[in-house]
Amino acid sequence: MTRYSLDDAADRSGVERSYILGLLDIGILNRGEPDRFSSGDIRRILMARSLEDAGISLATVADAVRGGSLSLDFLDAPAYERFSALAPETFQQVSDRTGIPVAILTLIREATGSAQPSPDDRLRDDEMAIVPFIELQISGGFRPIAIERLLRVYGDSARRLAESEGAWWYSEVIEPAIAAKKGPEAAASAEFANRSAPLAEQALLAIYHAQQARVWTTSLIESFEVMMAEAGIHSVLDRPPAMCFLDITGYTRLTEEKGDNAAADIAATVARVVQRSSVQHGGKLVKWLGDGVMFYFRDPGPGVTAALEMLDGLATAGLPPAHVGLHAGPVLFQEGDYFGQTVNIAARIADYARPGEVLVSKAVADSQQPGIEFRDIGPVELKGVAGMVQLLQAQALPS
């Protein structure tokens, strides 16, 4: 086990020696081997700083520790190595050593959820692990804006994962321990954390790799089509992608009225239905939007089939009726999201649709998906869209 001197512990934690001596005096740190501190002690120092920043008195914490109602011993567990100490180098020093512009380096801290640092601030150990990936991109001539976009998407996606995981841990570990009055060790559950953390990371990486394979395959196919077309041996099909918006009537009001647990069950049901239908027909869920969901489909036809299946699935689950709009055309992809006129028109079509209805533009209807018939509604005026838009209602043919 690595041991640190008082000076090293202060340096790794970013505090003064006197701060650590004060923690020893009030009992938040244990007096063990003279002037030797463990990695767990470093994490206890960092936790003490966080508690202070949250407005919690360390004297009160020390009283709780002595009384047995609180314990910081769980920070010795390997699972809590995520509480990272400071690295030796500043952002400016890493920039000078690697050639990465400081403006890009400081984005690492923003991506990990903290405020933008100054060039003279030191990186944390976990942040140092991100530097080689950025260094590789810089050496490969990648544009700074592309590097920044990817970092921000990484950071935002990881934040959502961490927040969901935190809510899961609180509801399934901490709340039951508090209700059963099992004490601080049960609430921290270091043993379960040590067992679950590597399995969670393994599961997350497996899901990420599967998603990568799907995206990479799509990109490769599209690049092959372009190269073969340029060689005169293949014609790229004229099949613009489709954007789809599904809205559930009164979904937000329903979840608010039912309470947190029921709302979570409703959200899980909706997610299961729409995710299965969209993926099965070659689409992907882009984002949740209040009462609805936004999807991308490479081919419009299967998107219509998926939309109809989603309506049936939600109705079968006993949820309020949904209404859907689809439009096909060029889209702009940026930072994990889709933009452009195609997206705007699809959203307006969904707004125009009535509960239980799938409305599409003529560009979508021209896909002629088997098993689907389209009833012409005629040209309509959509809010925020210039000119009239020809709409058709999609219906499944009797089997």
WOUR-V303280 format. One record per helix or strand of 3 or more residues. SS is the DSSP state (a for helix, b for strand). FROM is the first residue (numbers start at 0). TO is the last residue. If there is no record, write none. Layout:
<<SS:FROM:TO> <SS:FROM:TO>>
This chain:
<<a:5:12> <a:16:25> <a:38:52> <a:57:66> <a:72:75> <a:77:81> <b:85:89> <a:90:97> <a:101:104> <a:106:110> <b:121:123> <a:124:138> <a:143:178> <a:183:187> <a:189:229> <b:241:247> <a:250:257> <a:259:279> <b:282:288> <b:291:296> <a:299:315> <b:321:327> <b:331:333> <b:336:338> <a:340:351> <b:357:360> <a:361:364> <b:371:380> <b:387:395>>
